[in-house]
Amino acid sequence: MSEKKFPLNKNELEALAQQYPTPFYLYDEQGIRENVRAIKKAFAVFPGFTEHFAVKALPNPVVLKILAAEGLGADCSSLPELLLADMAGIKGEDIMFTSNETPAREYLKARELGAIINLDDISHIEFLERTAGLPDLISCRYNPGPLKEGNTIIGNPEEAKYGFTREQIIEGYKILKQKGVKRFGLHTMVASNELNLDYHLETGRLLFELAVEIKDKTGVALEFVNLGGGLGIPYRPEQEAVAWDALAGGLKKLHSEILKKAGLEELAIHTEYGRPITGPYGWLVARAIHKKEIYRNYIGLDACMADLMRPALYSAYHHITVPGKDGAPLTETYDVVGSLCENNDKFAVQRRLPKIDVGDKGDFVIIHDAGAHGRAMGFNYNGKLRCGELLLRPNGSVIQIRRPETIEDYFATLENVKLEEKGA
Ligand SMILES: *Cc1c(COP(=O)(O)O)cnc(C)c1O
């Protein structure tokens, strides 16, 4: 079981909404900090452990600064993400650049920042050498193909566009070594939102065994393996989080068993977790403004899938609660929907909920576990403006860390073009 809490009561929320009208995201700084401390404590069994927070999960520099202050690095995959990491004071090898189909200018920026470049393909060795030059330290992304099962979000590794095959990765390290690269890492990411502990331990085993094979076949002693992201969170109350201690402890056991005899006991562990770092500590806060009773009963929110796309994109479950009605009986069955002209704009489908009041002063509706891949995935389709982001500080105050988009923002990229008059 995972408890679905929200840090403010209804009165506090009403006061906050006076200053910052709904919808908005709210993040809990204290929750994030305590979570990161627990991760770092569990993984302290590995000297040199680095968690590079996946910036795409929550690309706000204030949050990145908080994570950096707790000792995390960043995982970036685009030029703006590299700039965000830099803005947050995350420097050099604390930045992992795990990109694919990478343009030359992004490799140049990654080189300039001294980030660890993680190559997605064997052909990128030559591309990187020609465009930005080869750094001393290079990592390669491995795609185990049929050797590993994937899951619904990321798909089967065999069908996934990422990484080198097994033959290519051996060949890749040989080429890199011959070209004078001195330090090496290995990376994989084979699943997304996976809650099964054994699955992640097996990924560790796969990489450790590959590290041994790479040493045997190429003489390259890897400096680190990066287990990628993909660790799930319990979106449903009946699900259970993966325990950090069990994960780090299980990996440690495999690490000792497999790597000691190969003389690779120094191999460091890196991760690129996004979702489990901030996901449970962010909420999308909306208000119920309309109720509609046709073939089904609908609650219409002032937020829509432009603010949070996961339910529409993956049919993902996000828990919903109604402040002030926590203990109330779940007497109603609603589809909780947004205003986009797309019928999959539904935060919940046929969900049992307490009776919800609607209108200007209608009930708040809290959409849980929205702290990763939430606001970040937002878009402007249908002329929707993305909402802002608030941060609940450890002292109980709330600050705005991103304002809501305005109509001016929406029009900002248009050119002021004058078309010639008819007949001119
Ligand atoms: C998305 C992504 C991550 C983060 O995944 P989470 O599920 O948020 O932990 C890490 N690494 C890479 C390469 C990714 O694409």
The ligand as a Tripos MOL2 file, in Angstrom:
@<TRIPOS>MOLECULE
LIG
   15    15     1     0     0
SMALL
NO_CHARGES

@<TRIPOS>ATOM
      1 C1         13.3770    9.1020  -19.4300 C.3       1 LIG1
      2 C2         14.7510    8.6500  -19.1620 C.ar      1 LIG1
      3 C3         15.2130    8.5170  -17.8420 C.ar      1 LIG1
      4 C4         14.3400    8.7370  -16.6430 C.3       1 LIG1
      5 O1         13.3300    7.7920  -16.5510 O.3       1 LIG1
      6 P1         12.3720    7.7420  -15.2700 P.3       1 LIG1
      7 O2         11.3610    6.7360  -15.6470 O.co2     1 LIG1
      8 O3         11.8140    9.1030  -15.0970 O.co2     1 LIG1
      9 O4         13.2000    7.3520  -14.1070 O.co2     1 LIG1
     10 C5         16.5220    8.1710  -17.6560 C.ar      1 LIG1
     11 N1         17.3550    7.9490  -18.7060 N.ar      1 LIG1
     12 C6         16.9420    8.0560  -19.9790 C.ar      1 LIG1
     13 C7         17.9050    7.8100  -21.0660 C.3       1 LIG1
     14 C8         15.6320    8.4010  -20.2510 C.ar      1 LIG1
     15 O5         15.2220    8.4950  -21.5210 O.3       1 LIG1
@<TRIPOS>BOND
     1     1     2 1
     2     2     3 ar
     3     2    14 ar
     4     3     4 1
     5     3    10 ar
     6     4     5 1
     7     5     6 1
     8     6     7 2
     9     6     8 1
    10     6     9 1
    11    10    11 ar
    12    11    12 ar
    13    12    13 1
    14    12    14 ar
    15    14    15 1
@<TRIPOS>SUBSTRUCTURE
     1 LIG1         1 GROUP 0 **** ****
